[in-house]
Amino acid sequence: MKKTNIRQVVLDTETTGMNLSPPYYIGHRIIEIGMIEIINRNITKNYFHEYINPQQIISKEAFNIHGISNKFLSKKPIFAKIVYNFLNYIKGSELIIHNAQFDINFLNYELSLLKNNLPKIENICTITDTLKIARNIFPGKRNSLNSLCSRFNIDKSKRNLHGALLDAKLLAYVFLSMTTKQNKFKLKLFKKKNNIININNLKNILKKKKNPLIIIKASNKELKLHNLKLNLIKKKCGFVLWK
């Protein structure tokens, strides 16, 4: 039977800002889209990344989060120029997004502004919200991307500012960590006091000892002394559990 490739796309966006109450996207635009491809639970090198000229001013609050300026975006393409490449990249895939409704609403708003009768994102993709997954696994805990990276020991040292492609890559590792089922138990390290010994080195050491284990039996003298001790215990206590 031919194996079917399971294609998932991890998506993140950055925007000019957002309103304080829903719908957050009204009056704001997308300025960056980053996507990472996963096929059969393997991250591929086929990623998608675009900066977009929003043709409007980026809010100070948003700039403080992502550090992307209007000057930087002034010569980047507008959304209409990249929309078909974007739609072709995600078509038929499972979109993996953290707090998915936020990004989906922004993307659908951008599509509606083009007035080309383009389909909504949810009509061409299935959508998985990693925030919902995280809340099911870690109820009552902080489940931001930073918190999840720390929880799964994922290196986030380069995340000084938010960035769509970097955040999509971090989320890809978080998603794989949250959805991995343990197939077998493996010991990684053997700890003794303050020393840490690699378990593989320990196995190699044991393999080198080819001689069979020596079994040393008690002598007749030792057995007699052992029985005398048990009889003494029985005399004092009235019974012996292991005789």
Secondary structure as UniProt FT lines:
FT   STRAND          7..15
FT   TURN            24..27
FT   STRAND          30..39
FT   TURN            40..41
FT   STRAND          42..43
FT   STRAND          48..51
FT   HELIX           60..66
FT   HELIX           70..73
FT   TURN            74..75
FT   HELIX           79..90
FT   TURN            91..92
FT   STRAND          94..97
FT   TURN            98..99
FT   HELIX           100..114
FT   HELIX           121..123
FT   STRAND          126..129
FT   HELIX           130..137
FT   TURN            139..140
FT   HELIX           145..151
FT   TURN            152..153
FT   TURN            157..158
FT   HELIX           164..178
FT   STRAND          189..192
FT   TURN            193..194
FT   STRAND          195..198
FT   HELIX           199..208
FT   HELIX           220..237
FT   TURN            241..242
//
